[in-house]
Amino acid sequence: MPKKFYITTSIAYTNALPHLGFALELIQADVVARYNRILGKKVFFLTGTDEHGAKVAKAAAKEGKSPKEFVDAISDKFKGLKPLLNISNDDFIRTTDQKRHWPAVKKVWLKLQKNGDIYKKKYQGLYCSGCEAFITQKDLRDGKCILHQKEPEKVEEENYFFRLSKHTKEIKDLITKNKLKIIPESKKNEMLTFLKEGLEDISFSRPRKDLKWGILVPGDDSHTIYVWADALTNYISAVGYGTAKFKQWWPTDIHFVGKDILKFHSLIWPGILLSLKLPLPKIIFVHGFINVDGQKMSKSLGNVIDPFELVKKYGVDPVRYFLLRELPPTEDGDFTYEKFEARYNADLSKGLGNLVARVVTLANKLKTQSSKLKITTQNPKLKKEIKITQEAYKKALSGFKFNEALMAVWDLISFCDRYIDKEHPWEESSKQKEVIGNLLFAISEIARLLLPFLPETAEKIFKQLKTRKNVPLFPRIGLMPALSATVTTGLDKN
C-alpha cells in the first residue's frame, strides 16, 4: 500500500483579497505535494479559508455587506488561485462550513473541556486587533505589537481559557528533539527562546456581544469561540476528525505557514493536540514575506501585488518559477518587475526555452531524413552529469530548498548548451544522430525534474519531444510597464 503524505497550507484570512504572499505559500506546498505523488505516495493536499473574527465583520460592514456575503466572495477568489496557479490541492476547507468544520470545532471544545483544559475566568489583558488575540509584554516592542506596529487595547472581560501553560514542558521537549520539527532552524530557536519563559494560558473565547461573527461556545450562547481555536481545527476537520478517514491521514506530514503565525502553529496548536491526545504534525515549514522593491507590501503604500494580474500578464509558470527560484524559501525575498523580467529572459527564454527549441528543431530536420533517431544516451559524461543533477535535486527537495533544486536543473541546461557548442550537431557527421539523441534524452530528464515546479511547461516539453514540433515555450519579453498594484491586505492574520 502506498505511503500516505498529508500536507497543508495555512488557511487564508478572508478580510481581504489574495496577494502574492499567499500565492508563494500555495506554490511551495504544491511542489512538495506533486513531488511526493511522483515518489509514489498517496497525497492529501489541503488549503482553505479562515472566515470568522472581528476583522472580517468590520471589513464586511465597511463594504455594506453581511459577513456571510463578504466571505463567500473572498473565499471564491482564494478558490480561484487553484486554476490560476495550477495548484493540485485535493480539498478546500472553509471555517463557515457548518457540515464539516463546525461539528469538529465543537467536538474539540467539549473534549478539551472534559480533559480539564478549558476554564472560565475574568481577565484583564492587552488585545491586538491585528492578531485577533490577547498578547503579552513579550509580543511588544516600544509598547507596540511587533507584527502590526500598533498599540494593543486594554481589555477586561470574562472569557474561557485554555490551559496552555500545562503543556509547556512537553512542547519544549518535542521541539528540542525535532519530534515537532520546525524549518528553518532559526525559527525553531526562536520558539525555544519563547518557551524558556513558559507559556501562559490563553483566552479561547470572546463575549458574544463583542464578537458575533463566529461559532458559539457549546453550552454557552453568550460566548463566541476564539478565532484561532476555530481556525487551527481545520487541519483535523477537513479529514473527518473522529472518523476512519481521520485515522488514515492524521498526523500531518507538513504544515506550510508564514512566519507571522508560527507561534499559533508551534505552541498553541501542539497544546490543543496534546490535550486531545493526538499525534503532532511532523514538520512545520516557515516561509518569509515578499517585499516589493525593498518595502513590505501594504495597502497604505499601494504596492500589493495581485497574483491574478501577474499571471494574466506573464503566464503561470514564469510566476511559479520566479517565486521558487528568486526568493529564498525560508527568508524574506524581494519582488520587482525588473527582477522578474530579467529572470524570465535569462533563465526561461534564453536558457530552457532556447535549449528545447534548438534541439527539437534539429531533431525535426533529422526526422524528415530518418526515423531511427531515439531518445536515449550511452554518453558517460552526460550520464554522470544527469546523476549529479538528480542527487543535488533530491537533496535540495528533502530540505525544501526549492531554489537549489532549480539551480541543479539549470546546471544541467548549461551542460547541454556547452555540449551543443562543442559537438555542432547542426553539422552532418557520423555522430550527429547520437549527439541529438543524447540531447533529447537530457531534455526529457529536465522536463521530468521540472514536473513539480513547472508542470505546464514540463508537459509542453514532453509533447514537443514526441511530435518533434517546436513551439516557443517562453518568447523573450522587453521590459514591460509596471502593473498597477491591486490593494489587498495581509496574509493570514497579518
Phi, psi and omega in degrees: 000136181298144178290138181278154177214111182253120184232139180227152161263170168293163176264128188289138181281134190263036174273353180200170182289161180297146171230181189296334180298316179286329176301320178301313181299316179299316183292318177301312180296323180296320178301314181294319179297312180296318180298317180289331173294319178298325178287355177095008180278155175270108190258138168236117187243118186245138166219183181167197183226142179258114198241002180257175176114163185293323182296322177295314180300318179293317180297321179295314180299322180298328180266004179070030180241160171285155178306321181296313178300318183295310184289330176301316181292316181292317180299323177298323178294320177293323175298327180293346177291336181299303178291326182299313186259005181059052181269138188257031181297147182270341183207159178221112183259142175241137180286352173269003180285104186281348179269320184260316189272311185303314179301323180292319179299314180293322178296318178297314181303311183295326178291317177298320180294316180298325181277005176079018183256005174239129177214164185247137176202160173281144188214140172239124183202183180261124183247124177261118181291332178293315178282343191051051183201153169285136181236169182243178180300331179295337182268003184251150169224122185056037176078005182239152176302129182301321184283320190249357177053039178229145176288132178287160177263146177279125184233136174236120181198166177263120182230165167275141182239150175256133183282070179291326183304326182298336186257006185306307185298316182293319178296317179300315180296318181295319179289317180302317183273005180062021171287332164245097187273127179249125178244127009274173181302324181299325179285327174300313180296325178298317180290323179294323175298319178297320183289336180304324182276355180086150180265143177263152172299147185238150178294131180244011176206166171228148177303140182301328181295334180263338181218094182274335186269094181170187183268131180294144174294128179303124178085000180211091183291353181274358181231147176250138180295132178309137190302324180286326176296327176287310188294314184298334181293345181304328184293337176255333179293325183291336179251026170070059180312124179092002181247176178297325179299321180297316180297330180291322189255328185282142008273168174294141174280327179202132169259128170264125181218159173278157185296337181288343182243017180298318182302319180296321185277332184258350180239302183289313182298313175300324177299316178299312183295322178296320177295323179282352183061043177249151176298150180272159173305151181279319184222140167244116180259127187246118177261162179271194180258160174259119172268158178243112182053044176083358181242146178296139177296130176203149181291333180293328177274346179068030184243020181283128184270126179273116181297330180296316181290321181296314179293321178301323183281318190246343185100158188289314185290325173300323178292313178302315183298313182300313183295326182275329184266319187277325187267133176296133189303325187243008181236169174294144178230168185242133176248130166220156178293328178295315178296319181299310184288328176295316178294320178301307184293317185288313188268317185271310182285300183286327183277273184297309184300317181294319179298311181298317181298315182298312186287319180295322177297315178296318180295323179295322179294319179291329181299324180289341181262329184205150179255012186269001181290126183239148176273090182200170176207144170239007183289117185296323180293319179292318178301317180295317181295319178295319179296318177300317179298313181300318181292317179295320180297312181297316179297317180297315182289331177295336177254011179060033177265080187299320181296321180290325176297318179290324176300321179297318178296318181288337171295322177292322176299316179296321177300316180297320177298317179294323179297319177297313181299327181282319189266345179049060185294351176283346179267137179294130177198172179292339182263357189303310181296320180297316181297315181292322176299319177300316181293320178297320178296316179298318180293324178296323178290321176300315180297320180297318179291333181276351184307316179289333186269308183234071188300321181295316180294318179301317179294322177298320179294315178302320180295317180293325177294327180283315184272342186057031179249120184276122171235121184308128181281317184222083177305137182299143180240149172274170179294116184270155174299145179300139177289151177289134180282130175270124185286118170226174177231153174025151172268131182058238184268005189284000000 
